Amino acid sequence: MMAEEYLTRERLSSYYNQVRIIKSLGKQVENILEIGIYNSLFTEMLKINNYKITTADVNPELKPDLIVDLETDFSLPQDKFEVIVLFQVLEHIPYQKFESTLKKLAEATKKYLVISLPYQTTFLSMRFKFNTPGRARYLLLQVPNFWSSTPLCEQHYWEIGIKEYPLKRIVKSIKNVGLIIKREYQDPNNPYHYFFVLEKET
């Protein structure tokens, strides 16, 4: 897939939200680990804002700082990163390994785990912007594609919203490993990306 095809308007809105979420976590966040990289855009955006970024990926050709394969018995530095982020990554491993992977990530992070997962829905998104000061308003109506068992991307094992993977199942798995859901978030510009801000129990 060519870079210009990957960086669509919708995906760029997700990069914006990724950075916005990190900023919302406060000044105590300094060191961040990003697992699963395609390009350096997110990393560069955070570096501009004076965050310290470490990258990890299974593909050495992407030149990550760490080689990490989530489908193996991987290890990560402990208590080094205030935040570990995985955007559109965990659906690339079988769901049977989802909870055990989350548990290892929770053990490694000092405080937060921020993830996004694909959410397959049939949706209507409307944007309202008037010629007055203020932000645009959105209306998002959606129905999970519970009648389908096929992920939109052939590289995905599963996606939220399709048969056997309702949102409540993913939420239950997150809580099973002792993570607190601080925020769930969708941007109406790209509702296919469903964000979770998760906090480690103290």
ZIRACOR-V135315 format. One record per pair of residues at least 4 apart in sequence whose C-alpha atoms are under 6 Angstrom apart, sorted by the first residue. I is the first residue (numbers start at 0). J is the second residue. D is the distance in whole Angstrom. If there is no record, write none. Layout:
# ZIRACOR-V135315
<<I | J | D> <I | J | D>>
This chain:
# ZIRACOR-V135315
<<6 | 10 | 6> <9 | 188 | 6> <9 | 189 | 5> <16 | 20 | 6> <28 | 81 | 6> <29 | 50 | 5> <29 | 51 | 6> <30 | 51 | 5> <30 | 80 | 5> <30 | 81 | 6> <31 | 52 | 5> <31 | 80 | 5> <31 | 82 | 5> <31 | 83 | 6> <32 | 52 | 6> <32 | 53 | 5> <32 | 54 | 6> <32 | 83 | 5> <33 | 54 | 5> <33 | 83 | 6> <33 | 84 | 5> <34 | 55 | 5> <34 | 56 | 6> <34 | 85 | 5> <35 | 56 | 5> <39 | 43 | 6> <45 | 50 | 6> <46 | 50 | 5> <54 | 63 | 5> <54 | 64 | 5> <55 | 63 | 5> <55 | 64 | 6> <55 | 65 | 5> <55 | 66 | 6> <55 | 67 | 6> <56 | 63 | 6> <56 | 66 | 5> <56 | 67 | 5> <57 | 66 | 5> <57 | 67 | 5> <57 | 68 | 5> <77 | 107 | 5> <78 | 107 | 6> <78 | 108 | 6> <78 | 109 | 5> <80 | 108 | 6> <80 | 109 | 6> <81 | 108 | 6> <81 | 109 | 5> <81 | 110 | 5> <82 | 108 | 6> <82 | 111 | 5> <82 | 112 | 6> <83 | 112 | 5> <84 | 112 | 6> <84 | 113 | 5> <84 | 114 | 6> <85 | 114 | 5> <86 | 114 | 5> <86 | 115 | 5> <87 | 115 | 5> <87 | 116 | 5> <90 | 155 | 5> <90 | 156 | 6> <90 | 157 | 6> <91 | 155 | 5> <91 | 156 | 6> <93 | 156 | 6> <96 | 100 | 6> <98 | 172 | 6> <102 | 176 | 6> <110 | 198 | 6> <110 | 199 | 5> <111 | 197 | 6> <111 | 198 | 5> <112 | 197 | 5> <113 | 195 | 6> <113 | 196 | 5> <113 | 197 | 6> <114 | 194 | 6> <114 | 195 | 5> <115 | 192 | 6> <115 | 193 | 5> <115 | 194 | 4> <116 | 192 | 6> <116 | 193 | 5> <117 | 158 | 5> <117 | 191 | 5> <117 | 192 | 5> <118 | 158 | 6> <118 | 159 | 5> <118 | 160 | 6> <118 | 191 | 5> <118 | 193 | 6> <119 | 144 | 6> <119 | 160 | 5> <119 | 191 | 6> <120 | 141 | 6> <120 | 142 | 5> <120 | 143 | 4> <120 | 144 | 5> <121 | 141 | 5> <121 | 142 | 5> <122 | 140 | 5> <122 | 141 | 4> <123 | 139 | 6> <123 | 140 | 5> <124 | 138 | 6> <124 | 139 | 5> <124 | 187 | 6> <125 | 137 | 6> <125 | 138 | 5> <126 | 136 | 6> <126 | 137 | 5> <127 | 135 | 6> <127 | 136 | 5> <128 | 135 | 5> <143 | 160 | 5> <144 | 160 | 5> <144 | 161 | 5> <145 | 160 | 6> <145 | 161 | 4> <145 | 162 | 5> <147 | 161 | 5> <147 | 162 | 6> <148 | 161 | 5> <148 | 162 | 5> <150 | 157 | 6> <150 | 158 | 6> <159 | 164 | 5> <159 | 165 | 6> <159 | 166 | 6> <160 | 164 | 6> <160 | 165 | 5> <173 | 178 | 6> <174 | 178 | 5> <178 | 197 | 6> <178 | 198 | 6> <178 | 199 | 5> <179 | 197 | 5> <179 | 198 | 5> <180 | 197 | 5> <181 | 196 | 5> <181 | 197 | 6> <182 | 195 | 6> <182 | 196 | 5> <183 | 194 | 6> <183 | 195 | 5> <184 | 194 | 5> <185 | 190 | 5> <185 | 193 | 5> <186 | 190 | 5>>
